[in-house]
Amino acid sequence: MSATPRPAPTTRRRNGERRRGWAWLSATALVTVPLLPVSALTAAPVYADTVESTDDSARVDELRADIDALLEDPSLEGAVSGVVIADPDTGERLYARDADTQLLPASNMKLFSTVAALEVLGTDHTFGTEAVVEEGPDRRGSVTDLYLVGNGDPMLSETDLDALAADVAESGVTTVTGDLYADDTWFDDQRQVADWDPTDEPYAYAAQISALTLAHGERYNTGVTEVEVTAGAEGEPVEVDLGLAEGYMDLDVQAVTGAADSTNTLAVTRPLDTNTISVTGSLPEGSGPVNVVRTVDEPAAFTAHVFERALERHGVEVEGDVDLGAVPEGEGPVVLGDHESPTLEETLVPLLKFSNNMHTEMLVKGIGQEVAGKGTWEAGLAGTEEALTALGVDMDDVRMHDGSGLSRGDRATASSVVDLYTQVRDEPWFDAWHDALPVAGDTDPFVGGTLSGRMGDTAAEGVVSAKTGTLSGVSALSGYVHGADGDELVFSVINNGHAGPAPWGVQDAVATRLAEFAGHTGPVRTLARGGADASTSAPAGSGDLECTWVQAC
């Protein structure tokens, strides 16, 4: 257990409370001797016995030596690592390496986008969805066409659609003699950023963007359906359930049930430019069901498909087709039902905790609508950069091709990330943003998020609030370290060009070292050869992507 009680992640000095340098660290503060390189610590403790010191300069020198040693780990061979550690109150830099080198930030780009969203839209902003008609129902309960209109709600659920359908039925409608239209024209019809890898599109982290989209599960992945594959008898085809997309997507099943002792080679995908789920390979007889989440083509049409079934359950028949279409211009439509999303403050929790790309891109297009009346990436990214610049964030070395960091055209520096973290601390919406960041070692996924399996039982547990970022050859960890008396450090570690899995062990060791520097202690840990803590190395299959994207955390 820690010798010093840890503050809750939200405990920090704010709003003009300032101090001078690191003199706040008392003469009895615990410090550590310099570390050996991580790769040498195969059986030795990460941190040796502590000593007392009154020389703050010496302590900072020790910290720098320790970080230098950690960054020499073999897992970073050939990589470029931008690293900055700073005191946000004084601006003092305690450590810097390649601080101003432009690097791919991966999901650290979400920090910039979400800050801009809070500044432009505000914490209480909500997103509406409406069921509308041009004219109310006649005496027989009939309307001609019904429109489901989306305004960028990233958390619209099947339950919400059912409530909207109930509203339509309660308005007196029994029959839609024409068509049911999905109106997602609040955003443009560009579904993905041009330089996203097209081979990612079948997967939930790269779903199509629409102003009308359905969120799946407790983590609110949008534009997807859950596919369940069940083994049959040996030699027989597998059984496939398309979930909510049954009747909306096509199905191509080539997979068979293999012998009970055979290898599972099952593959479930959506071929490019199709709305078909393809199932190939073999699933051993007696295996449990396999559940995967895959994207749909045209999320707005899919949402309307689910809405049509909800209408049917409530006694409303749609005689025509389900299609994409905008509410005709003219006099204001008649609203039969409406749904209001959770606030932006609430929306940020699954977005940042689980690194949700699609939510972020919807916010970017929402910014575009707010500042320019255009729900496009061009308008949204311009509005994002303008808002950040007005906040005092140095954007000179930041390049935003998207809002989420999925684009390999994005660029940021460790300096720019630390500057962002520093500039926003006195904003009125800061607490909402800060509390949506993942918290190291907290096993509650809605607190720990992508850090729920990292840095547990270390000095960093519960006192590091930080955003992760992972793509092939790209990894980042940037955030706050809350000191034992409520003061803070800010840090950013951005690794580009490593050959193996994400160097989470090195990043975690840096964050843990900072937590100890800030007055916390924790159990002695050992690092396995290659830099990964034996208990926090990247789970299988997640070393090239955020762990939440591959259901590894």
Secondary structure, 3 states (H helix, E strand, C coil): CCCCCCCCCCCCCCCCCCCCCCCCCCCCCCECCCCCCHHHCCCCCCCCCCECCCCHHHHHHHHHHHHHHHCCCHHHCCCEEEEEEECCCCCCEEEEECCCCCECCHHHHHHHHHHHHHHHHCCCCCCEEEEEECCCCCCCCEECCEEEEECCCCCCCHHHHHHHHHHHHHCCCCEECCCEEEECCCCCCCCCCCCCCHHHCCEHHHCCCCCCCCEECCCCEECEEEEEEECCCCCCECEEECHHHECCEEEEECCEEECCCCCCCCEEECCCCCCEEEEECEEECCCCCEEEEEECCCHHHHHHHHHHHHHHHCCCEECCCEEECCCCCCCCCEEEEEEECCCHHHHHHHHHHCCCHHHHHHHHHHHHHHHHCCCCHHHHHHHHHHHHHHCCCCCCCCECCCCCCCCCCCEECHHHHHHHHHHCCCCCCHHHHHHCCCECCCCCHHHHHHHCCCCCCCCCCCCEEEEEEEECCEEEEEEEEECCCCCEEEEEEEEECCCCCCCHHHHHHHHHHHHHHCCCCCCCCCECCCCCECCCCCCCCCCCCCHHHHCCC
